[in-house]
Amino acid sequence: MSDISIIGTGNMARTLGARATAGGNTVEVMGRDQSKAADLAKTLGGGATTGEWGTAPAGDIVILALLYDGVVPSVTQYGDALAGKVVVDISNPFNATFDGLAHGEETSIAQEVAKAAPADASVVKAFNTVFRHVLEKGRPDVFLAGDDARAKAAVEAFVESLGMRPLDVGGLRMAHWLEGAGVVTVGLANHGVGNLDFSLGITALPA
């Protein structure tokens, strides 16, 4: 099992925290509002603890459960406190109409995190193609991207502890395309599928 720190106190933090504790992982919650972080840790149970915003996270894996525009500023604020950590970005930088990416460039929030984080932190993009309630109730495939093989292996083990299947899509530059896949899920929800009760996944042909 893994030692996880979650930076954020919103719905995704709550959902990932609940799945993580249920999977036997150790969870620490960190939020700008210490009382909200403490309330979430209490709600999660399972020995979940509260860390102080901006200090070194206790977990080896640090999940950034924040809105996309707060991710890089938060990583910058944490600075060297993230040294040696596996940093997981789950954000989707949607534009105002949810049919494109807010940054409009061939980059990603995860790649920008890698620029802002300490040199020995390892950044992985994951979970952004899964709607929150599917993550809460289902067993979806979880796509991930990153440049460090050991960091990806650690995240893969964490995903498996949640009862989900991790699927490696390649290096961190692929995070741009995972963010694009996040846009695709919204398009499917609004058109081809017509609801949020699904996730993207891989179906292998029979051997």
Backbone torsions as a table, in degrees:
resi	resn	phi	psi	omega
1	MET	NA	168.2	-172.0
2	SER	-116.6	156.0	171.0
3	ASP	-97.9	115.6	-171.2
4	ILE	-116.4	134.1	167.3
5	SER	-113.5	131.7	179.2
6	ILE	-112.0	119.2	176.3
7	ILE	-95.4	109.6	-176.0
8	GLY	132.9	155.5	-177.7
9	THR	-132.0	14.8	-177.5
10	GLY	-84.9	-162.8	-174.3
11	ASN	-63.0	-41.9	179.8
12	MET	-68.8	-36.5	175.9
13	ALA	-61.5	-43.1	179.8
14	ARG	-63.9	-45.1	-177.5
15	THR	-67.5	-47.5	178.8
16	LEU	-65.0	-38.1	178.2
17	GLY	-62.6	-41.5	179.6
18	ALA	-65.7	-44.4	178.6
19	ARG	-65.0	-38.7	-178.2
20	ALA	-65.0	-46.3	179.9
21	THR	-66.4	-38.5	177.8
22	ALA	-63.5	-29.5	179.3
23	GLY	-85.0	5.1	176.4
24	GLY	87.2	10.7	179.1
25	ASN	-84.6	154.1	173.7
26	THR	-85.6	130.7	-173.6
27	VAL	-124.5	133.3	171.3
28	GLU	-119.4	136.8	179.2
29	VAL	-110.8	133.2	178.8
30	MET	-129.6	127.2	179.7
31	GLY	-143.6	155.4	177.1
32	ARG	-60.1	-36.9	176.1
33	ASP	-93.3	104.9	-174.9
34	GLN	-61.3	-34.1	-179.2
35	SER	-68.7	-38.3	176.9
36	LYS	-64.9	-40.7	178.6
37	ALA	-63.1	-42.8	179.4
38	ALA	-65.2	-39.9	178.5
39	ASP	-63.6	-41.9	179.9
40	LEU	-66.0	-43.8	179.0
41	ALA	-59.9	-40.6	178.3
42	LYS	-64.4	-41.8	179.2
43	THR	-63.8	-39.4	-178.6
44	LEU	-67.0	-36.5	-177.2
45	GLY	64.5	-153.2	177.9
46	GLY	59.6	25.9	-179.8
47	GLY	78.4	13.1	178.9
48	ALA	-60.3	140.6	-177.1
49	THR	-118.7	174.4	179.3
50	THR	-120.3	131.0	175.1
51	GLY	-107.3	162.4	-179.7
52	GLU	-87.9	131.9	-178.8
53	TRP	-53.3	131.2	175.0
54	GLY	89.3	-11.1	178.0
55	THR	-91.4	169.5	-177.2
56	ALA	-62.1	122.1	177.6
57	PRO	-63.5	146.3	178.7
58	ALA	-73.7	-31.0	-174.9
59	GLY	-77.3	151.1	173.1
60	ASP	-73.4	-31.2	176.6
61	ILE	-107.6	125.9	-178.2
62	VAL	-114.4	115.5	-178.5
63	ILE	-97.8	123.5	178.9
64	LEU	-89.9	90.8	-178.5
65	ALA	-95.7	68.1	-173.8
66	LEU	-131.0	157.3	170.0
67	LEU	-62.4	147.5	-168.5
68	TYR	-56.1	-35.7	-175.9
69	ASP	-76.0	-8.3	176.3
70	GLY	-102.3	-3.9	-172.6
71	VAL	-70.4	-58.9	-177.1
72	VAL	-63.3	-43.6	176.1
73	PRO	-58.0	-37.1	179.3
74	SER	-68.6	-41.9	177.8
75	VAL	-62.3	-40.8	177.3
76	THR	-62.1	-41.5	179.9
77	GLN	-65.7	-41.8	179.1
78	TYR	-66.4	-36.1	175.4
79	GLY	53.6	-128.4	-175.0
80	ASP	-66.5	-10.4	176.0
81	ALA	-63.7	-19.0	179.5
82	LEU	-95.6	5.5	-179.0
83	ALA	-57.0	131.8	177.1
84	GLY	77.7	1.5	-177.1
85	LYS	-90.1	156.3	166.2
86	VAL	-91.1	115.7	-174.1
87	VAL	-106.4	121.1	-175.5
88	VAL	-108.7	118.5	175.9
89	ASP	-97.1	125.1	-178.2
90	ILE	-112.9	7.8	-167.8
91	SER	-78.2	158.6	172.7
92	ASN	-123.6	112.2	-179.9
93	PRO	-84.6	68.9	-179.8
94	PHE	-71.3	148.5	172.0
95	ASN	-78.1	-178.3	-173.3
96	ALA	-64.5	-27.1	-178.5
97	THR	-102.0	5.8	175.8
98	PHE	59.1	28.7	176.9
99	ASP	-125.4	20.6	178.1
100	GLY	-171.3	179.5	-179.1
101	LEU	-95.5	140.4	-175.9
102	ALA	-65.5	-34.4	-176.4
103	HIS	-79.8	-22.1	173.9
104	GLY	61.4	20.7	-179.6
105	GLU	-130.7	165.3	177.3
106	GLU	-83.8	64.8	173.2
107	THR	-136.3	-165.3	177.4
108	SER	-157.2	162.9	175.1
109	ILE	-61.2	-38.7	-180.0
110	ALA	-62.1	-41.3	178.3
111	GLN	-66.1	-36.9	177.1
112	GLU	-69.6	-33.8	174.2
113	VAL	-61.2	-43.7	-179.6
114	ALA	-60.3	-34.0	177.9
115	LYS	-70.3	-35.2	-175.2
116	ALA	-86.5	-23.7	-175.2
117	ALA	-79.7	162.1	173.9
118	PRO	-56.7	151.7	-174.8
119	ALA	-60.2	-29.9	-177.7
120	ASP	-95.6	9.2	169.3
121	ALA	-83.7	148.1	-179.4
122	SER	-117.3	123.7	-174.0
123	VAL	-100.9	135.2	177.1
124	VAL	-130.1	134.9	171.9
125	LYS	-93.2	132.4	179.9
126	ALA	-162.6	160.4	172.3
127	PHE	72.7	-6.1	-172.3
128	ASN	-74.8	-13.8	-179.0
129	THR	-95.5	9.7	-177.4
130	VAL	-116.5	123.5	175.2
131	PHE	-64.1	150.0	-172.0
132	ARG	-58.2	-46.4	-174.9
133	HIS	-72.2	-24.1	173.6
134	VAL	-71.5	-38.9	175.3
135	LEU	-62.9	-34.9	-178.7
136	GLU	-72.0	-41.3	-169.8
137	LYS	-111.5	-17.2	-172.3
138	GLY	-107.1	-170.4	177.8
139	ARG	-131.0	63.2	-173.5
140	PRO	-76.7	162.6	166.5
141	ASP	-70.4	140.8	178.8
142	VAL	-119.2	112.1	178.1
143	PHE	-82.0	142.8	179.1
144	LEU	-144.2	153.1	-179.4
145	ALA	-139.1	143.9	178.0
146	GLY	-179.0	163.0	-177.2
147	ASP	-95.2	-18.0	-175.5
148	ASP	-102.6	116.5	-175.3
149	ALA	-62.4	-39.6	-178.8
150	ARG	-69.1	-36.7	177.3
151	ALA	-64.1	-44.3	178.8
152	LYS	-64.2	-37.8	178.3
153	ALA	-63.4	-37.7	178.5
154	ALA	-66.0	-41.8	179.0
155	VAL	-68.5	-39.0	177.5
156	GLU	-60.1	-42.9	178.6
157	ALA	-63.3	-39.0	177.4
158	PHE	-63.9	-45.4	179.1
159	VAL	-59.0	-42.8	179.7
160	GLU	-63.9	-32.8	178.3
161	SER	-66.5	-20.4	177.5
162	LEU	-85.7	-1.6	-177.4
163	GLY	81.3	23.0	-177.6
164	MET	-119.4	164.1	-178.1
165	ARG	-102.5	119.0	174.9
166	PRO	-82.3	141.4	178.5
167	LEU	-132.9	116.7	-176.7
168	ASP	-81.3	123.5	180.0
169	VAL	-101.6	-1.3	177.3
170	GLY	124.7	-156.9	-175.9
171	GLY	-70.5	175.9	-173.4
172	LEU	-64.8	-26.2	177.9
173	ARG	-61.8	-22.0	177.4
174	MET	-72.0	-11.3	176.9
175	ALA	-60.3	-31.4	176.6
176	HIS	-58.6	-42.4	-177.5
177	TRP	-77.1	-29.3	172.0
178	LEU	-65.1	-38.5	175.6
179	GLU	-64.5	-37.3	173.9
180	GLY	-63.7	-36.4	176.5
181	ALA	-65.4	-31.1	173.8
182	GLY	-61.0	-40.1	175.9
183	VAL	-63.2	-40.0	178.8
184	VAL	-60.6	-40.6	-179.8
185	THR	-61.9	-38.1	178.3
186	VAL	-66.8	-41.5	177.0
187	GLY	-60.6	-41.9	177.4
188	LEU	-64.8	-41.1	179.8
189	ALA	-62.4	-36.2	-177.6
190	ASN	-84.2	-18.5	-172.5
191	HIS	-131.4	-83.4	-169.8
192	GLY	-63.2	-35.9	179.0
193	VAL	-95.6	-45.3	175.4
194	GLY	87.5	5.5	176.8
195	ASN	-157.5	179.2	-177.5
196	LEU	-101.8	9.2	-172.6
197	ASP	-90.0	54.0	-179.2
198	PHE	-158.8	169.9	171.4
199	SER	-148.0	157.9	175.0
200	LEU	-72.9	143.5	-179.4
201	GLY	-157.9	177.8	-178.7
202	ILE	-116.2	130.5	175.3
203	THR	-114.7	117.3	-179.2
204	ALA	-86.7	145.1	174.8
205	LEU	-69.2	148.7	177.5
206	PRO	-59.9	144.6	179.7
207	ALA	-65.6	NA	NA
